[in-house]
Amino acid sequence: MAAKLFNRVASLRAAAGLTQAELAAQILVSPETIAAIENGRQDATLLTALRMSRALQTQVPNIFREQPFPKLIGSDRGEGSVAKIGGSQR
């Protein structure tokens, strides 16, 4: 069984003042890829996760982890997004 991966890409991206298209351009993926990762429909590759951590100026474990992230006050997006490790969810 594949492990579930929680992410907070959307909230970190918004906090950085980036649109999905801007983040995508910085890390060399499509805006659709960013949307799919944010919504838990697609896994981030290791390379994408590393590029994302650099663009968002944080470490990968601050973006992706196996346990849910605590809800941020005033945030209703990104904190509970789930993706599966070990297989594509396309």
N, C-alpha and C positions, 0 to 999 in steps of 0.2 A: 504494500500500500504506500502510495506517495505521501510525503509529509506536506502539510499545508504551510504556506508561507504568507505572513501578514506583511503589508507594506504601508508606508505613509508617504508615498511619492507625491501625491496630489497636494497634501498640506505643506510639505517641504518645498515643493516647486512654487506654490503660491506665496509662501513666506519669502522666497528668494526673488519674488517679483517676476517670475518667468511664466510665459504661456506654454502650453504643450508644444507648440511649434518651435518656440525659442529653445526649450530644453532639447527637443529632438534634433535641432540643427547643431547644437553644441556637442551632442554625443553620437551624432552620425546615424540616427535611426529616423523612421517616419513619425509624424505626429500620431498616426494611428497606432503605432507600437507603444508610444507613451500612454495613450488612452487605454489600450488593452492591458498594459501592466498595472496602471492605476486601478482599473476595475477588476483585476484578478483573473482576467481571461487569458493571459499569456504570461509565461515565465520570463524574467529578465535573464539573459545570458550572463555569465561571469564578466565578460568584457563590458557589456552594457551596464551592469551593476557598478563596476569600477569607474567607468566614465561618468555615470550618474553621480557617484559619491564625490568625484572631483568637481563636477559642475555645481552640485548643491553644497559643496564645502563641508562635507561631513563624512563619516565612515559608513561603510556598507551596513554594519549591524544597527546603525541608527535609521536606516531606510527599510531594511528587510529583516525579519526574524520569525521564529517559529511560534512565539507567544504573541497574543494581541498587544498592541500598544495602548497605553492609557489614553482615554479621550482627552483632547485638549479643549479647554474652555472656549466656547464659541465655534468649535469645529465640528462639522458633520460630514466631512468628506475625507476619504483616504485612510483614516485611522483603522478601519476594519476591513479593508480590502484583502482578499485572500487569493493566493495563487498556489498552484501545486508545484512542488519540486520533483524533478525526475520525470517529467513528461510535459508535453506541450498541451495547452488548453485552447486550441484554435477552433 
